[in-house]
Amino acid sequence: MVAAARLKSPATLIALDLFDWKLEVAKKCGADVVLNPSHCDVVEEVHSLTGGYGCDIYIEATGHPQSVKQGLLMLCKMGTMVEYGVFGQEATVDWTIISDAKELTIRGGHCSPYTYPKAISMIEKKQLPLEDIITHRLPLKDVEKGLKLVNSSKESIKVVLLPSQDVES
């Protein structure tokens, strides 16, 4: 996500994560600033970094309700929130922030068929640092292990399943 966002040439690209090792990967992928919400008040930090303005775009990719709330508070007036995460529980928001206080634009964006050609093109052009993003490569027979890695997110970023490794010669 960070590497793709960097391709849009933002003035400042800020990445948030609860795991410091993932923030190191975010730096390699082009983040200018990395923040861990368990170490600081990220809303306050973003406002400080932007002179009180906030961020123009917030991409929520974790699926954690708290991340939605912090994104709404981080955004500038008339900013855009892109919801990419998949939620395991209901997320509620203060609609006053969205409609009255900030007049935000909210967009959904997860696995649209239009994203695949763009993603493939970025991979073909070597615009994404796959060596940093892909943390695990497993044979297809280990799909259960792969799903556990993805669901925990403590140990993985992207997990690739390789069907060709299942073939015995």
N, C-alpha and C positions, 0 to 999 in steps of 0.2 A: 504494500500500500504506500509506504513512504517513498520507495524508488519511483513508483508511477506518479506520485504527487510531485516529486522533484522535476519530472519531465515537463510540468506545466510552468516551471520557472517562478515559483512564488518568491516574494521579497524575503520572507523568513518562513522556514518550514519547521514547525514545532511538533515533536513526537512525544506521546505519553505512553507509559507502560508501567506495570507494577513490578516487572522483572528487570533488574539492572542489565543483565546479559543481553536482553532484547533491545534495550536502549543503545547498547554498543553496536548492535547490528543496524539499528536505525541510523546511527551516525554514518556507518559505512554506506548506507543506502541514500544518504544525502540530507539527513536532518541537520539543521543548523543548531537547534536547541533540543535537548532531551530532558524530560521531567518525569519523575516518579511520584504519582499521587500519594504514595504511602510515606514519602519523605518531605513533602511540602504541600502547601495549598496551591494547586495548579491554576485555579481561577485567578487568584491574587498574583501569581507569577506571570501569567500571560498578560494581565492588565498592566503590570509593572513593565514588562518587556515592550509593550506597545503604547506606552505613554497614556494608559487608561482607555485606549480605543477598543481593545479586544481583537478577536480574530474575525476575518471576513468569512472564512469557511471552516467548518468543523466536521470532520468525517468520523463518525462513530462506528468502529468495527469490532468492538468487543462483545456486544450483546449483554452488557451489564447495565441495569437501570441507573446506577449512580453516574455512569459515564454520560448518559443522556442529560441528566440534570447539570453536571458540570459543563457540558458543551453549551447548553442553553445560556448558562451564566457567563461563559467565556466569549460568546459571539458578540460582535458589534451590532449596533442598530442596523437593520435591514441586511443582516448577514444570512448565510445559507448553512443549514445543517443537512448533511447527507447521512442517512441511516443505512448502514451496510451490515451491521451486526445481526446475529440471529439470537433471539431471546429465549431463555428457558423459563422465564417468568414474566408476569405482566410488568410493564413499565408505565408509570403515571407521570404526568408533567403538569406544570403550572401554565395553563394556556394564556394567562395574562402576559407572561414573558413573551410568548410567541406572537400573539396578536396585537396587544395594546402597547406594551413597553418597548418592544424591539421590532415589531413588524417583520418577523423572520420568514424566510422561505425554507420549507422542509421538503426534502426529496428522499425518496427511497431508492436504493440501488444495490441489489444483490442478485448476482448470477443472471443478469439479463443476457439474452442471446446475442445482443449487440456488443457485449464486452469481450466475447471470445476472440473474434478476429483481431481486435485491437491488442489484446493480451498476447496472442500468437505473434503478431507483428513485432511487438516490443521484444519478445524472446528471440525471434529471428534476427533482429537488429542488434541483439546483445545489449539492450538498454536496461535490462534488469539484472542485478547481481545474484543470479540463481545460486551460486556457491555459498552465499551468505544467508539467503532466504530459505533454501531447502535444508532443513536440519536432519531429516531422516529419509533414507531410501530403503524400502522394504520389499521383499517378494510379495506378490499378490496373496499368497497363502497366509501371510501375516496381517491380513486386513483388520482383524480384531485388535491386534496390538496397535496398528496405525490409528484406528478410531479412538482408542484409549488415549494415545498421545495427543491427538487433535483435541479431544474433549477436555483434557486436563490443562492444556496450554502452558503448563509450567516448564515443560521440557522441549517444546517444539514450536516452530513457526509454520513451516509447510512440510507435510509428509507426502512423499511420492511412493506410489505402489507400482512395482515393476513386474508385469506379467511374464516377461521373458525370463526372469530368474526362476520361475516355477518349473520351467521345462527341463527335464532331466535328459542328458545326452546318452 
